[in-house]
Amino acid sequence: MPVVTVQQGPRTPELRRALVAKITEAFVDALAVPAESVQVWIHEVPTDAWGVAGKLQSDR
């Protein structure tokens, strides 16, 4: 059973649904596993809790 973990900034429920569907499809195609076996865990990190190039994302 593939388990995929995605770490990202906050997204809308619609975008999360689309992401889960496409990731699942990719694993079904690449590994020939049933969609029911693919789990996708999304960890959303607030923009004030991660930084890029020395700056918080919330300050960009």
N, C-alpha and C positions, 0 to 999 in steps of 0.2 A: 504494500500500500504506500504510494508516494505521499509524502507530506511536504508541502512547499510553504516556506515562511517568507513573507514580504514585509519589509520595513519601509515605511514611507510617511510622508506628511499627510495631514488630514485631506480626505477626498469625500465627495458626495456618495451617498448610497448607490446611485446609478453608476458612477465610475467604478466603485468596488464590485458591483455585480458584473459589469463588463470584464473587469480584470480577472475575476474568478472564472468566468466562463471561458475566456481565452487561454488562461493557464491550464485549465482542465483539458481543453481541446488539444493543446500542445502535448500534454503528457499522454493522452489517449493516442494521438498520432505517432509520437516518438517511441513510446514503450509498449504500444498495443495492450494497454490495460483498460479495464472498464472504467467509465467515468465515475461510477459509484465508489471506486477505490481511491480516488484522488481527493486529498484534503488540502485546502488552502487556508493558511492562517495569516491574517493581516494584522500587523502591529502598527498602529498609527502613533507617530511621535509628534507632540505639539511643536510648532515652529520655534517656540522659545526654549526647547529642550535639545536642540542640535544645531551645530554650527558648520559652516563651510568657509574656508579661506579666512579663518580668524574672526568671523562674524556670525552671530545668531541668525538663523533664517528669518526670524520675526523682525529683525532690523534691516533686512534687505529690501 
